Amino acid sequence: MNDQQVQELAAYAVLLEKHYGRSMDIEWALDSNDKQLYIVQARPEMVKSQEHNIHQVDRYQLKQHAPVLVEGRVIG
């Protein structure tokens, strides 16, 4: 995926969550022939949203360094 496709997918995710008014588990596909993104399924996210403190942010810190293998934007 290139950066433009990542941003397009993120925009779809925002639209879906705004439409349904909740966090969504979104399955998508990138067609290798036409290079288009397709949303193949969207359903309410059921694991994270059921936690008691959904506004808690967990932080993690790496204890050691290693060579970077891949860089890019993340959607999560």
MODELLER restraints for C-alpha pairs under 7 A, 6 or more apart:
rsr = mdl.restraints
at = mdl.atoms
rsr.add(forms.Gaussian(group=physical.xy_distance, feature=features.Distance(at['CA:10:A'], at['CA:75:A']), mean=6.63, stdev=0.5))
rsr.add(forms.Gaussian(group=physical.xy_distance, feature=features.Distance(at['CA:17:A'], at['CA:23:A']), mean=5.61, stdev=0.5))
rsr.add(forms.Gaussian(group=physical.xy_distance, feature=features.Distance(at['CA:17:A'], at['CA:24:A']), mean=5.93, stdev=0.5))
rsr.add(forms.Gaussian(group=physical.xy_distance, feature=features.Distance(at['CA:22:A'], at['CA:44:A']), mean=6.99, stdev=0.5))
rsr.add(forms.Gaussian(group=physical.xy_distance, feature=features.Distance(at['CA:23:A'], at['CA:44:A']), mean=6.12, stdev=0.5))
rsr.add(forms.Gaussian(group=physical.xy_distance, feature=features.Distance(at['CA:23:A'], at['CA:45:A']), mean=5.50, stdev=0.5))
rsr.add(forms.Gaussian(group=physical.xy_distance, feature=features.Distance(at['CA:24:A'], at['CA:42:A']), mean=6.34, stdev=0.5))
rsr.add(forms.Gaussian(group=physical.xy_distance, feature=features.Distance(at['CA:24:A'], at['CA:43:A']), mean=5.56, stdev=0.5))
rsr.add(forms.Gaussian(group=physical.xy_distance, feature=features.Distance(at['CA:24:A'], at['CA:44:A']), mean=4.44, stdev=0.5))
rsr.add(forms.Gaussian(group=physical.xy_distance, feature=features.Distance(at['CA:24:A'], at['CA:45:A']), mean=4.62, stdev=0.5))
rsr.add(forms.Gaussian(group=physical.xy_distance, feature=features.Distance(at['CA:25:A'], at['CA:42:A']), mean=5.68, stdev=0.5))
rsr.add(forms.Gaussian(group=physical.xy_distance, feature=features.Distance(at['CA:25:A'], at['CA:43:A']), mean=5.33, stdev=0.5))
rsr.add(forms.Gaussian(group=physical.xy_distance, feature=features.Distance(at['CA:25:A'], at['CA:44:A']), mean=5.75, stdev=0.5))
rsr.add(forms.Gaussian(group=physical.xy_distance, feature=features.Distance(at['CA:25:A'], at['CA:45:A']), mean=4.73, stdev=0.5))
rsr.add(forms.Gaussian(group=physical.xy_distance, feature=features.Distance(at['CA:26:A'], at['CA:41:A']), mean=5.91, stdev=0.5))
rsr.add(forms.Gaussian(group=physical.xy_distance, feature=features.Distance(at['CA:26:A'], at['CA:42:A']), mean=4.43, stdev=0.5))
rsr.add(forms.Gaussian(group=physical.xy_distance, feature=features.Distance(at['CA:26:A'], at['CA:43:A']), mean=6.60, stdev=0.5))
rsr.add(forms.Gaussian(group=physical.xy_distance, feature=features.Distance(at['CA:27:A'], at['CA:39:A']), mean=6.09, stdev=0.5))
rsr.add(forms.Gaussian(group=physical.xy_distance, feature=features.Distance(at['CA:27:A'], at['CA:40:A']), mean=5.65, stdev=0.5))
rsr.add(forms.Gaussian(group=physical.xy_distance, feature=features.Distance(at['CA:27:A'], at['CA:41:A']), mean=5.06, stdev=0.5))
rsr.add(forms.Gaussian(group=physical.xy_distance, feature=features.Distance(at['CA:27:A'], at['CA:42:A']), mean=6.19, stdev=0.5))
rsr.add(forms.Gaussian(group=physical.xy_distance, feature=features.Distance(at['CA:28:A'], at['CA:38:A']), mean=5.52, stdev=0.5))
rsr.add(forms.Gaussian(group=physical.xy_distance, feature=features.Distance(at['CA:28:A'], at['CA:39:A']), mean=4.38, stdev=0.5))
rsr.add(forms.Gaussian(group=physical.xy_distance, feature=features.Distance(at['CA:28:A'], at['CA:40:A']), mean=5.21, stdev=0.5))
rsr.add(forms.Gaussian(group=physical.xy_distance, feature=features.Distance(at['CA:28:A'], at['CA:41:A']), mean=6.91, stdev=0.5))
rsr.add(forms.Gaussian(group=physical.xy_distance, feature=features.Distance(at['CA:29:A'], at['CA:37:A']), mean=5.79, stdev=0.5))
rsr.add(forms.Gaussian(group=physical.xy_distance, feature=features.Distance(at['CA:29:A'], at['CA:38:A']), mean=5.21, stdev=0.5))
rsr.add(forms.Gaussian(group=physical.xy_distance, feature=features.Distance(at['CA:29:A'], at['CA:39:A']), mean=6.52, stdev=0.5))
rsr.add(forms.Gaussian(group=physical.xy_distance, feature=features.Distance(at['CA:29:A'], at['CA:40:A']), mean=6.85, stdev=0.5))
rsr.add(forms.Gaussian(group=physical.xy_distance, feature=features.Distance(at['CA:30:A'], at['CA:36:A']), mean=5.71, stdev=0.5))
rsr.add(forms.Gaussian(group=physical.xy_distance, feature=features.Distance(at['CA:30:A'], at['CA:37:A']), mean=4.60, stdev=0.5))
rsr.add(forms.Gaussian(group=physical.xy_distance, feature=features.Distance(at['CA:30:A'], at['CA:38:A']), mean=6.33, stdev=0.5))
rsr.add(forms.Gaussian(group=physical.xy_distance, feature=features.Distance(at['CA:31:A'], at['CA:37:A']), mean=6.52, stdev=0.5))
